[in-house]
C-alpha cells in the first residue's frame, strides 16, 4: 500500500514500501571478525510508562535495552556502552548510566561478548569545576567500568573543556588517568558538531594544534592506549591522524559520514570502527565486515556505500540529535514497542526528517518485517495529522 510522506516543504509524496527484507546472516558472539574490531554504540530504550518530564532522572526499560544489545552481539558486533548514542549528557544521568554499564557488562560476560563503556564527568552538576574535581569525576566513573570488567573509553568532558586553561591541563588530567588505568583504554575525541560544549578540546580551537596535543598525550602513555575514537566528520584529518599514531595504537573511526572508505583503508592502513550508525545498521554492517574479512574490499564497499545517504541524513546538523532517528528505526524494526526517548528527545526531529529516514532505511531493506515498519510509520504519520 502507498504511504504519503511529507517533505520539507509540507507537500506529500507517494512512496511504495518494499515488501521483503534483505536476508541477514546471523552469527553468534563467538564468531569474531578477523580483519577489523567493530563496536556499535547502542541506544537505550526508555520506559514509556514512567511518569517523567524531560528534566527528570532517566527511566529505562532494562529488558528491552539489554535485548537490543543481545541483538547486536548476535551478529558478532561489539557494544560500545553508555556513549553519546545512549544519550549521555542528553537525558541519561550518571546514576542511570552506571546501572546501564553494570547490567550490560554482566550480560556481556554471561554471553562471552565484547563490550567497552564510556567514562566521563557528567555527574558534575556545577557550571564550573576545578581540575581536581574533573579528575575525581573521571576516576569515579573509571572505577565503575573497570569493576564491571568492561574496557574503558575515556570520553571527552564538557567540564574539562570549560575548566582547562590550555594543553597542559589536558596533559595533567589524561596523564593521571592513563597512569592509573588497569588496562589499555580508548581515548575519544568528540567534535563540537556532536556537542558544542566541546569546542576547543585538547586546549585549542585550531585542529592542527589540538591534534598535536592529542598525539603527545598518547605518545607519553602508548602502553595504556588501545586506540582512539575520532568523531570529527573529517575523513582526511582522521587518515592523517591514524598515520601518526604509535605502533600498536588503533584508530576507531567515529565518522558517520565517511565510514566505508575509512574502514576499507588504503595502502598505508585502515580504521577500525566505533559508530553510532552501526546501531540501526547492525546486521548489514556485520555482513559487510565479514566480506572484508575475506579480503574483498570491493564487496565490502558495495554493501556499505549505499548506507551512507541514510547515515548522513540521520547525522545532519544539528548532529547531536541523530539519536532520534536511530530510535525511530529501532521502533520501526521491531526492537522496541514504542517511539519514546529519554528526556522526550523523540520530538527533536521533524516529521519530514523522520519520514525520509524511514524511506531510506526501507529502501536498504533494514526492516526485518517491512509490513510492521509500514504499519508503525502509518501510525506516526496519522498522529501528526497525515490522513492519506
Order of alpha helices (4+ residues) and beta strands (2+ residues): beta-beta-beta-alpha-beta-alpha-beta-alpha-beta-alpha-alpha-beta-alpha-beta-alpha-beta-alpha-beta-alpha-alpha-alpha-alpha-alpha-alpha
